[in-house]
Amino acid sequence: MNTSTLHPPVRTFELPPTRSAVPRMRRRLARVLSEWGLPTDGDLIYALGLIATELVTNAVTHAGMFTPSIRVTLGISDGGMLRLGIRDNHSTCPRRITASHDATCGRGTAIVDLLLRERGGRLTTEPHPGGKTVWAELPDTFR
């Protein structure tokens, strides 16, 4: 796909703030990537699915009571960067914590950071009135 002349449309969809919505969201992301001509059985879809799962789970866990629906946005920047945004109605930004070896939670942001760093990506937070969007960006996806 040549993104220098043609970008697929940004896709946005809403999820209920429940853990049961996560598998449906992953399938939907895979369908969108397939529509855009990307392989859905390789490393990109696995990494994107894991990143999306962690970010949506964080939104459900920490902002679900404030958020009637979580907005997921998938798009491509002018530079060919795949951008995944997770918007909720809580202003607190995700932060990386050190979880103990026997902890059952607290590793999500560290996992996302590692996956993005391995691919030259980054995690940013864009504040909004009444909430935020957490953006995961993966470079050189469409070269």
C-alpha positions in Angstrom: 0.0 0.0 0.0 1.4 3.4 -0.9 0.4 5.8 1.8 2.2 8.8 0.4 -0.7 9.3 -2.0 -3.6 7.6 -0.3 -4.5 7.1 3.3 -7.2 4.7 4.5 -9.9 6.5 6.5 -9.5 6.8 10.2 -11.7 4.2 11.9 -13.4 5.0 15.2 -15.7 2.8 17.2 -17.2 2.8 20.7 -16.9 0.0 23.3 -18.8 -0.5 26.5 -16.5 -0.1 29.5 -16.4 -3.9 30.2 -13.7 -6.5 29.9 -16.0 -8.7 27.7 -15.7 -6.0 24.9 -11.9 -6.6 24.6 -12.0 -9.7 22.3 -14.5 -8.0 20.0 -12.3 -5.0 19.8 -9.3 -7.1 18.8 -11.3 -8.8 16.1 -12.4 -5.5 14.8 -8.9 -4.1 14.7 -7.8 -7.2 12.8 -10.6 -6.6 10.2 -9.6 -3.0 9.7 -5.9 -3.9 9.2 -7.0 -6.6 6.7 -9.2 -4.0 4.8 -6.1 -1.8 4.7 -4.1 -4.6 3.1 -2.0 -5.6 6.1 -1.4 -9.2 7.1 -3.5 -10.2 10.1 -1.6 -13.3 11.0 1.8 -11.8 11.8 3.8 -9.8 14.3 2.0 -6.5 13.7 -1.5 -7.7 14.5 -0.2 -9.6 17.5 1.6 -6.6 18.9 -1.3 -4.2 18.1 -3.8 -6.6 19.7 -1.8 -6.9 22.9 -1.2 -3.1 23.1 -4.9 -2.5 22.5 -5.9 -5.1 25.0 -3.7 -3.6 27.7 -4.8 0.0 27.0 -8.5 -0.8 26.8 -8.2 -2.9 30.0 -6.6 0.0 31.7 -9.4 2.3 30.6 -12.0 -0.2 31.8 -10.3 -0.8 35.2 -9.4 2.8 36.0 -12.0 4.9 34.1 -14.9 2.5 33.5 -17.1 4.0 36.2 -16.6 7.5 34.7 -16.9 6.4 31.1 -20.2 5.4 29.4 -18.2 4.2 26.3 -14.5 3.9 25.4 -13.6 5.3 22.0 -11.0 3.4 20.0 -9.4 5.1 17.0 -7.2 3.6 14.4 -5.5 5.6 11.7 -2.3 6.3 9.8 -0.3 9.5 10.0 1.2 11.3 7.0 4.5 9.7 7.8 3.0 6.2 7.6 2.8 5.7 11.4 0.0 3.5 12.6 -1.9 5.3 15.5 -4.1 3.6 18.0 -6.0 5.8 20.4 -8.0 4.8 23.4 -10.2 7.6 24.9 -11.9 7.5 28.2 -13.5 10.0 30.6 -10.8 10.0 33.3 -8.0 12.6 33.4 -5.4 10.4 35.1 -2.6 9.4 32.7 -1.4 5.8 32.7 2.0 5.4 34.4 4.4 2.6 34.6 4.7 1.0 38.0 6.9 -1.7 39.3 4.8 -4.8 40.1 6.0 -7.4 42.5 6.7 -10.9 41.1 3.5 -12.4 42.5 1.2 -9.4 41.6 -1.7 -10.2 39.3 -1.9 -6.7 37.8 0.3 -3.7 37.3 2.3 -4.7 34.3 0.2 -3.5 31.4 1.9 -0.2 30.8 5.3 -1.8 31.1 4.3 -4.4 28.4 3.0 -1.7 26.1 6.1 0.4 26.6 8.3 -2.6 25.8 6.3 -3.6 22.6 6.4 0.0 21.3 10.1 0.5 22.1 11.0 -2.7 20.3 9.3 -1.3 17.2 10.5 2.3 17.5 7.1 3.4 18.7 5.9 5.5 21.5 3.0 6.0 24.0 1.6 9.5 24.5 -1.4 10.9 26.3 -3.5 13.7 24.9 -5.7 15.4 27.6 -9.2 16.5 26.8 -11.8 18.3 28.8 -13.3 15.5 30.9 -10.8 12.8 29.9 -7.9 11.8 27.8 -6.8 9.7 24.8 -3.8 7.4 25.1 -2.0 7.1 21.8 0.2 4.1 20.8 2.2 4.8 17.6 4.0 2.2 15.5 6.3 3.7 12.9 7.1 2.5 9.3 4.0 0.3 9.2 3.2 1.1 5.6 6.6 1.2 3.9 
